[in-house]
């Protein structure tokens, strides 16, 4: 870490949402020069006060042969920035590295990797796991895949923003496969907790006691401790991760599973939970609001 601070790199950063902003801030705090772009410029102003350079377009964050991070909402946004703007890859390559931290489909990641390679740019799939508070604390889990030399080049930067980096090999899309599977497990855990809490509640055990039992015995961990408290107390606003984005991730998982013939029965249940929540105008609730479905099915009053 100290060596990284002494030899700060020049980095481009695109996307300053709930996750991108604290990631960029941590890169700045680690001594790096960061050029930032965000469609809503006002969101970038607190970073300029800390030394970031705010630019007017996506391609202006780029230095030839340099490193660019992006964290965008979906496949279309990533395609728009990197492929529909011909200046992006032209300015970055050859020798440049694009660290894509977005959760996108493996199919899109595969196509992006191919198009980047045409311009001599290394594409790294690097989706992150963690909520905004963990991003702010530099405690994200980072799922990394791509060309080994490019990974080695960006690793000191990733260590500024994450608690641990998980390496999924040289095929960049593998990190997106792993991220979709990880998010599926979070949703499945929320559903399991929701059903357990309702079962306890209908039999005279307070939801909070069930949450304590699960998280303090066999299921200790980030999901059961963090989401367990949210589900137990039915705290779904403000959203740290909106349900509409969780639905996007689940849809990508199910489409990928269908394409390669992987049955995912739990995925079908979660799909219905999420679609029901969206139909009930909960798309901007936190994604763990799917838990409300278990209560409603059981005739239990929700907060």
VENFENHU-V244105 format. One record per pair of residues at least 12 apart in sequence whose C-alpha atoms are under 7 Angstrom apart, sorted by the first residue. I is the first residue (numbers start at 1). GAP is how many residues later the second one is. Records with the same first field share a line. If there is no record, write none. Layout:
I: GAP, GAP
This chain:
4: 152
5: 25, 26
8: 23, 24, 25
9: 23, 24
10: 22, 23, 24
11: 22, 23, 24, 56, 57
12: 22, 23, 24, 49, 50, 55, 56, 57
13: 21, 22, 23, 24, 48, 55, 56, 57
14: 22, 23, 24, 44, 55, 56, 57
15: 22, 23, 55, 56, 57
16: 22, 27, 28
18: 114
19: 113, 116
20: 51
22: 113, 114
23: 112, 113, 138
25: 22
26: 112, 134, 135
27: 133, 134
30: 130
33: 19
34: 18, 19
35: 17, 18, 19, 20, 26
36: 16, 17, 18, 19, 25
37: 17, 18, 19, 20, 21, 24
58: 23
59: 28, 29
62: 29, 30
63: 29
64: 27, 28, 29, 32
65: 27, 28, 29, 30, 31
66: 26, 30, 31
67: 29, 30, 31
68: 29, 30, 31
69: 29, 30, 31
70: 29, 30, 31
71: 29, 30, 31
72: 30
73: 29
74: 28, 29, 30
75: 29, 30, 33
89: 27, 30
90: 29
92: 29
93: 26, 27, 28
94: 25, 26, 27
95: 25, 26
96: 25, 26
97: 24, 25, 26, 53
98: 24, 25, 26
99: 24, 25, 26, 27
100: 24, 25, 26, 27
101: 24, 25, 26, 27
102: 25
103: 24, 73
104: 72
105: 71, 147
106: 67, 68, 70, 71
109: 63, 64
110: 63
113: 59
122: 25, 28
123: 23, 49
124: 20, 21, 22, 48
125: 19, 20, 21, 47, 48, 50, 51
126: 16, 17, 18, 19, 49
127: 15, 16, 48, 49, 52
128: 12, 13, 14, 15
129: 12, 13
131: 109
132: 108
135: 26
138: 22, 23, 24, 25
139: 22, 23, 24
140: 21, 22, 23
141: 21, 22, 23, 24
142: 20, 22, 23, 24
143: 22, 23, 24, 32
144: 21, 22, 23, 24, 31
145: 22, 23, 24, 25, 26, 27, 29, 30
146: 23, 24, 25, 26
147: 23
148: 22
180: 69, 73
184: 66
186: 37
190: 37, 98, 101
191: 100
193: 35
194: 37, 97, 100
195: 99
197: 13
198: 96, 97
207: 25
208: 24
211: 17, 18, 21
231: 60
234: 69
236: 49, 50, 53
237: 48, 49
238: 47, 48
239: 45, 46, 47
240: 46
241: 45, 46
242: 41, 42, 43, 44, 45
243: 40, 41, 42, 43, 44
244: 39, 40
246: 41
247: 27
254: 13
273: 17, 20
274: 16
277: 13
